[in-house]
Amino acid sequence: MAFTVSGKKEASSFSARRGAWPAGTRALIPALALAAACALGAGSFACRGSEKEKPAAPMEKAAPQQSLTLDEISRLDPKAFGLALPQLREAMRAAGSASVSPATIATIGAELRQTGESTPDYWPTAVGFLQFASSHLAPSVLPAGQAPRRLSDILAVGIMRGIRETGKTILFDGGDLGNGEFIRCRIVFTARPVHMLNVQFKDCAFDFSPDAAPNPYLQEVIRALLASNLQSVSIASLGGRSG
């Protein structure tokens, strides 16, 4: 009987202690137990499911490329120069007709020659540079946009000893040109090949027709011009015989 009475007292005492928790607090016990289990590293599905997914952090926008001057671009190492072709085009647009050092132009031309032709934007950048650089180095040439004289019309006359043109805009629109000399002329290249033998360009500006994609012939022209100082260009043979 003593044991029975003692057990009743313990049960009564435990019930009393349990009843001492407010009703609202008792409802939190399961959640508190779950939180404690998660803190101890239980890693249960219930623990993972109880955590609210955090929204993904917004992606940071790529920082805009830093603008560089032509002089700064001329001092880049070859790898950095190859990555800066878009900045080179922007720098040429920003420079416009402002004076540019011939040394800077020569250095950029040398860098372009060393840049891989498969580099993104290489050909349009090379075309833009040749137009920009040659116009700066030959300021006395007629401005762009003048009505040109067609090379095909000049060749149609059947000149046997070659041709010599000074101070004109000439559209290279195909044909076979031998022993030609062009002085202070604006030469406009098109996609139609001109087979050139012993041709001289002195203090000329070089343009490319806007619709002229850099086909193999124009790529050959670009290489020949980049290999020169642009103020005096000598072409022994270029373009293959026109058909």
Beta strands, then each sheet from edge to edge (+ up, - down):
strand 1: 149-150
strand 2: 163-166
strand 3: 169-172
strand 4: 175-183
strand 5: 186-189
strand 6: 194-202
strand 7: 205-208
strand 8: 232-238
sheet 1: 1+ 3+ 5+ 7+
sheet 2: 2+ 4+ 6+ 8-
end
